[in-house]
Amino acid sequence: MRMETECKRLETTTCYTFTSCPIKTIDLKNLIKKVIIKCEECGLNVVATVCDQGSANVAAIRSLSDVRNFRQTART
């Protein structure tokens, strides 16, 4: 994720996960939402995410981008 503070732009790996099988799209979507919320609670502004083009990742990013007001739905 690319994040910003008032003083500095950061590009850093924020989260790694390991699973014994492919992750479901809904689980990945919820994980992305939780990470973004936690970053924002720390005062970071997430300005970009990176997708490795795996099918679950693409579907999760599309699902998140379909949400018109992410901040309103992120807490649900």
ABEGO torsion letter per residue (X at the ends): XBBBBAABBBBBBABBBBBABBBBAAAAAAAAAAAAAAAAAAGBBBABBBBAGBAAAAAAAAAAAABABAAAAAAX
